[in-house]
Amino acid sequence: MKKKLQLLSLSCLLLASCLQSVQNDQKSNMIEHDIDIASQQIGHQVEVIEKSGKILNPRTIINGKVQYISNDDWTSGFFPGTMWYMYELTNDEKWKEYGIKYTEALDSIQYLKWHHDIGFMIYCSFGNAYRFTGKPEYKDIIIEAAKSLSTRFRPVPGVIQSWDENRGWQGQRGWMCPVIIDNMMNLELLFEASKLSGDSTFHKIAVSHANATLANHFRPDNSCYHVIDYDKIKGGVRNKQTAQGYADESSWARGQAWALYGYTVCYRETKDMRYLKQAEKVYNYLFTHKNMPDDLIPYWDFDAPDIPNEPRDASAAAITASALYELYTYNNNPEYKKTADKIISSLSSPAYLALVGTNGNFVLMHSVGSIPHNQEIDVPLNYADYYFLEALARKINLEKK
């Protein structure tokens, strides 16, 4: 009887081992398939650009045609950044060469001072370029860009102003010092510049901004507002509103993703437990929300009026997955990795991963830019691809360890 039990126990262990091996093979095949699709899609994109004889920067598609953007567009750093993640994922030197070429085309952005997105633009491009090449000139550009971003710091409210109050449609809102939750993503540039330069000013600005955002951007349920308008003369909050969400009191999906990612980075750079706790609170809000779909690809706004018939936002999902892989490394909550894996599995499915030769040669389908502005609705977006590739790289590196 004892021998039979031992044999049964051994059989169960062998079966479990085989099942685990099959699951690992399936996961590996999925990642390899994702990388293969990305290589072909982005490769086709680059071929088209190279044949033009110009250095073009694709953002999305409009009426079936790829939209190319100027260097000062807030999304200009993402396409060069995808080159670097393709290099990391494939070890193919051609992606490194493209990365250098398309990154260096953004050289002038280091001096940009009229909006806050220089963090996205420089860190996704030159930040990754410096990580892989160590070129000292890239280090200098990162530091100069941080100086430019720092000119937007408003010491009285202690924040980095996002948009100029008198520019474009933003100037029509009556804002004095608008700060959007997206701005949390620009702090990584400041933290890195502080380490590279030894100048603690950048670090202090980043911490000040993170603390003000922590105090003012979040509701009691840990969802966040999109826009907080500060009084840059007297200090304090003037208004809490939205620009890209459904309503001032609604929960814009990509904004929640920026918050999760931003506070995860802030914890990495400061080890301040308040930031880790906030990232955890945002996670809890997102994945206990009644309107989170089963496949974990959120609707563009959690409070949009026509759910479940509202557009999904694959970009918000990709950002969230990438953030969760990093967050998992700080407290080892298995739910974080499990959730990120499920998001990646969904994005890797035919419902979101484009067929080769379609989708304007972008990788992911079904993202949303700004429904209130009737812009980029249910289209591919370069930042959805960027964060998807970053999430794949993080997943691979995490599982290797």
NORRABEL-V938594 format. One record per pair of residues at least 24 apart in sequence whose C-alpha atoms are under 7 Angstrom apart, sorted by the first residue. I is the first residue (numbers start at 1). J is the second residue. Records with the same first field share a line. If there is no record, write none. Layout:
# NORRABEL-V938594
I: J + J
This chain:
# NORRABEL-V938594
34: 348
37: 356
38: 363
40: 356
41: 356 + 357 + 361 + 362 + 363
42: 361 + 362
44: 361
45: 361
59: 381 + 382
60: 379 + 380 + 381 + 382
61: 360 + 379 + 380
65: 360
66: 360
71: 106
72: 109
74: 117 + 121
75: 121
76: 121
77: 120 + 121 + 122 + 124 + 125
78: 124 + 125 + 382 + 383 + 386
79: 382
80: 125
81: 124 + 125 + 128 + 386
82: 386
84: 128 + 129
85: 389 + 390
89: 393
100: 129
110: 141 + 144 + 145 + 148
111: 145 + 148
112: 148
113: 148 + 149 + 151
114: 164
115: 162 + 163 + 164
116: 149 + 161 + 162 + 163 + 183
117: 186
118: 145 + 149
119: 186 + 187 + 189
120: 185 + 186
123: 189
142: 193
143: 193 + 197
146: 189 + 190 + 193
154: 232
156: 232 + 233 + 234 + 235
157: 230 + 231 + 232 + 235 + 236
158: 208 + 209 + 212
159: 208 + 209 + 212
160: 209
175: 229
176: 229 + 230 + 231 + 232
177: 229 + 230 + 231 + 232
178: 227 + 228 + 229 + 230
179: 227 + 228 + 229
180: 226 + 227 + 228
181: 226 + 227 + 255 + 258 + 259
182: 255 + 258
184: 210 + 258 + 259 + 262
185: 258 + 262
188: 265
191: 269
221: 285
222: 281 + 282 + 285
223: 251 + 256 + 282 + 285
224: 251 + 256
225: 249 + 251
226: 255
244: 370 + 371 + 372
245: 301
246: 301 + 304
250: 303
251: 301 + 302 + 303
252: 300 + 301 + 302
253: 298 + 299 + 300 + 301 + 302 + 316
254: 316
257: 316 + 319 + 320
260: 320 + 323
261: 320 + 323
264: 323 + 327
295: 343 + 346
296: 343
297: 343
300: 368
311: 378
312: 366 + 367
313: 366 + 367 + 368
314: 366 + 367 + 384
315: 367 + 383 + 384
317: 343
318: 384 + 387 + 388
319: 387
321: 391
322: 387 + 390 + 391 + 394
325: 394 + 395
